[in-house]
Amino acid sequence: MKLSYNSPVILTFSLICVIVYLVNTFSGGATVPFFSLKPFFNFTDVTHYTGFILYTTGHANLEHLVSNLTFVLLLGPILEEKYKASNLLLMILITTVITALLHLFFFNAILIGASGIVFMFIVLISFVNVKEGTIPLTFIIVLALFISKEVYMSFRDDNISQFAHIIGGLCGSVFGFTMKPNRAVSL
């Protein structure tokens, strides 16, 4: 038996997250500015450009990293197989950009981590066995539980962006209804 790099988008994303975490840890946090979304956008600072996309690869601590990667590695390969690597990468990038733009517009805080992507995966996974012209009951239940939990949790002072979770879940809903499984999108 030999190892298989069975899910290139998911495995590469996960590996990047681990490398970013290790480099951040061993540099004493010196690379944090490159992997975090700032609360405003400074067009003259290169870290604002890198952070705009790469904030999803930075994580606050080991628990945050392991928690996100557990879901990414559990759900991601199924979604990558069902939707194709190019589509899943596109969905990750769209979710990242939409979350970043809305976060910059509405919040005055730093954002890091892949939680928005995780919640996009959680909602999107409820669509994997959908027949055309139907709405999966699992989607409705997952969305109801998810939205109510995130709204409730948003009243806590816990440094967690429930907004990013909700945006990720909404992106997963849109992708679930609009992206057809097993068809590659031309970029």
N, C-alpha and C positions, 0 to 999 in steps of 0.2 A: 504494500500500500504506500502511496505517496501523498503528500499534502497538495491540496488544490487551492489556488487563489480564486475561489468560487464566486466571489462577489467583489469585483474590483473597485467599484465606487465606494461601497461601505467599508471594505477593509482599508483602502487608501485613506479615506476620511478618518477612520478610527486611528490609524497609525499616525497621521498628522497630528491629531489631538493629543496622543500620548507623547509624541516628540515635543510639541509645544509645551505641554505640562512639564516635562523633564527639563527642557532648556530653561523655562521660567523658574523652576525650582532651584536648579543649580546655578543660575545667574543671580539669585537673590531677588527675582522679580524684575530684572532689568529689561526684559523683553515684553512685559505686560502692555506697554503702550501700543505695540504693533498688533496685538491680538485682543483688543477691547474697543468697543464702540464708545466714543466720547459723548458727553451730553450736548455737544454742539459740533459744528463742522467748520474746521479751519482749513481753507483751501490752500494755504501755504505750508501746511505741516504734513509730511509724508505719512506719519503714523495715523492720521485721520483717514487716509485713503486705504491703507492696509487694514485698519480696524473696522472699516465699513463692511468688508466682506469676511475678514478672518476672525471676527469676534466669536464666531461659532466654534472655532477651534481652541479658544482659550477657556480655561476653567478655574474657578476660585480655589479649589482644593481637591484632594484625591477623592473624597466622597462625591463631590459634584461631577467629576470626570467619570468615575465608575458608574454612577447612577445613570448618566446620559448614555455612556457607551453600552451599558447592559441593554437598554432599549434599542439603540441603534443596531447593535449586533444581533439582537433577537428578531426585530421586525424588518430591518433593512434588506437582508438577503432575499426574503420572500418578495418584498416590493420590487427589488432590482430584477428578480427573475420574471415577475408578473408584468412590470411596466417597461423593462429594458433599462440598461445602464444609462444611456443618453437621456432618457426621459426622467429617470430618478435624479440624475445630476441637475437637470434643468429645474425640476421641482425644488430641490435643495437650494439652488441659487436664487430662484424667484422668492421663496419663503424668506431667505436671508435678507434680500434687498428690501422686500416689502416691510419686514419687521424692522429693519434698520431705519428706513425712511419714516415710518410711523413713530418709532421710538424717538427719533430726533425731533419730530414735530410736537409730540405730546409730553415728553418726559425730560427731566433734568438730572439724569443719573447715568453712570457707566453701565454698559450691558456686555456680558460675556457668557459664553456657553452655548451648547447645542440644544437647549430645551425647546425652542420653537420648532426645530427640525424634528425632535422626538415627538412632540405633540402632533405635528403634521403626519408623521408615520402612524401614530396611534389611531388617528381618525381615518387615514387613507387605507389602513389594513382592513377596515370594516367593509371595504368595497371590493376585495379581491375575488369574491365569488358571486358577483352581482350579474343578474340577467338583465339585458337591455330593457329599458322601459319600467324598471322597478326601483324602489327605494328600499335599501336593506334596513330591516328593523334594528339590526345591530348598530348601524350608523346612528339612528335616532337615539337609541339608549346610550351609546358611548358619548355622543354629543351632549345629551341632556346631563349626564353625570359629570362630564368634563367641564362644561360651561358653569354649572352650578357650583362645583368644587372650586374652580378658579375665581369666580366672583366672590364666593365666601372667603377664600384665602387672601384676596386682594385687600381686605381690611386689616390684615396683620402687618406688623412692621418687621419683615423678615429678610429683606434684601433679595427677594426673589421676584422676578418680573412675570407676574401672572399675565400681564398684557402680552408678552412675547409668547407665552403658552397659548393664549386665546388666538392670537394672530396665526400661529402655526397650525392650530386646529382648524381655523377657518380656511386657511390655504389648503389643508388636506381635504376639506369638504369640497372646495372648488375643483381641485384636481380629481377627486373621486367621481364627480359628475361630468367632468369635461375630458379627462385623459382616458383614452381607450387602452386597456391592457394589451400587451404583446404587439404593439405597433410603435416603431421608432418615429420620433418627430424629427423632421429635417431642420437642422440649425443653419 
